Amino acid sequence: MRKQQKGFSLIELLIVVAIILIIAAIAIPNLLRSRMAANEASAVGSLRTIDTAEMTFTTTYPDVGYANLASLGGAATTCATATGATSTTACLIDDVLANTAVKSGYNFTTTAGGGAPAVTYTSLALPSVVGQSGQRAFCSDQSGVIRYNATGTACSNADNPL
């Protein structure tokens, strides 16, 4: 009488591993593209938040005009008090965006210009690593129009609007 075989043969296990690798090869690039798209959507949302904060800031502090990124934020302990908001810590955007200027794989900068009071500003969102954290660069100014540049390395008001 023959002994009954239990378990899987080496060939069967190799076939299963090969199928899993094929599925992973198809799924991982889609996952990376989805993550980049989510990072880009987050960057656009953050630029919209900065635009709104700039408009609120220039209305609240007309003698200052527009502000840089750090002035739009403020520490949670400062913003929680009744007298916490000032022209140097306006408590209009979250602390992560205001102080670290890095959010969802994008680096943010905001510069105010045009004298005192500042009558212009420019906001820029660049991917931390082009092709990994995001593909496009985004920018905005006092017009409130968000623009993008497909190279991901720079953006200006001459680029295409979203």
N, C-alpha and C positions, 0 to 999 in steps of 0.2 A: 504494500500500500504506500501511496505517496503522501508526504507530509503537506498539509495545507499551508500555503503562503499567506502571511499576515503583513499588512503595511503596504507602503508604496514602493515601487521600483525607482531606481535612480533616474531613468528616462522620464517617468511620469512627473517626478519632482522638478526636473529641468524644464519640462514643458510648462508647468504651472509658473515657475519663476520667469520664464521667457514671456508668458502672457502678461504677467504683472508688470514687467519692464516695458512692454509695448504700451500698456495703458498709461503708465507713468510718463513715458516719453510724449504721449499725446496731451496729458492733463497738465503737466508742469508749465509749459509755455503759456497755456491759457490762464493759469493761475497768476503768473507773473504779469501778463497783460492786464488782467483784472485789477491787480494791486496797483499798477501804474495808473490805470484809469481812475481808481479810487483816490490816489494821491493827488492827481490833477484836479479832480472835482473838489477835494478838500482845499487845495491851494486857491482855486477860484472862489470858493466860499469864504476863505480867510481874507482874500482881497476885497470882497464885498463888505465884510465886516470892518475892514480898515477904512474903506471909503465912507461908510456910514459913521464910523467913529471920527473921522476927519471933519465931516460936515457938522457933526454935533460939537466937536471941539472948537471949531472956528466960530460957531454960533455962541457957544458958552463963553469963550475967551476971545472976543473980537480984537482986543489990543495985541494978542499974540499971533493970531492967524492960524495957519496950519501947524502941525507938530510932527516931531519924529516919532518913531515907533515906541520908544521907551516912555515917552511922555503920555502916550495914549493909554498905557496900562497902569498897573499899581499892584502892590502886594495885597493879598487877601485881607491881612490884618488892618492895613491902612484903609482899604475900601469899605470895610465893615463899619467903621465909625461914621458918625454923622458929619464930621468935618474933614473926612479923608480925602475927598477929591480936590485937587488943585491943578494949576496949569502945568505942573511938572509930573504929577501922578493923577491923571484924569479918571482912572478906573473905568475906561470905556471898552477895553478889550481884555482878553484873558492874559494872565500873568505869563503863561508859557510862550505865547506869541510875542508879547511885549518885551520880555527879558532875554529869552534864549534866541528868539527870531528863527527858530527851527521848528517846523510842525509838519507831520505826515510826509517826510522825505523832501521837504522844500525849505530853502533858506529865504527869509524875508528881509527886505530893507525898505525903509521909508525915509525920504529926505524932504525937508521943507525948504522953500527958497523964495526969493523975491523981496527980501528986506524985512523990516519990522513994521507992521505985522507981515508975516509970511503969506503971500497971496497965491502961491503954487505949492504943489507937493507931487512927488512921484513915488509910487509903491512898486516894488519889484519882487517877484517870486521865481527863484531859480531852483531846478532840481538839484539835490545834493549830489547825486551821481546820474548823469544823463544816460538814459537807456535802462536804468535800474529802478530808481525811485520815481522817475517821471521822464517824459520825452520832450514836453514843451515848456517854454518859459512864459510867464504871464506878467503883465504890468498894468498899471492904472495911474490916472492923475486926477486933478481937480474936476475934470469933466465927468468922472464917474464911469467912463467907458473902459471895460476890461479888454485888453488886447493880448494876443499870443504870438509867439515866435516858434516855429517848428524845430529850429536847431537846438533849443534848450539852453543856449549859452548867453543870450542877451535878449532884450525886448525894449521897444521904444514906441512912441505914439505914432510912428509911421507904419507899425505892423498891423495885421488884420484884426478887426474886432471880433469878439466871440459872437 
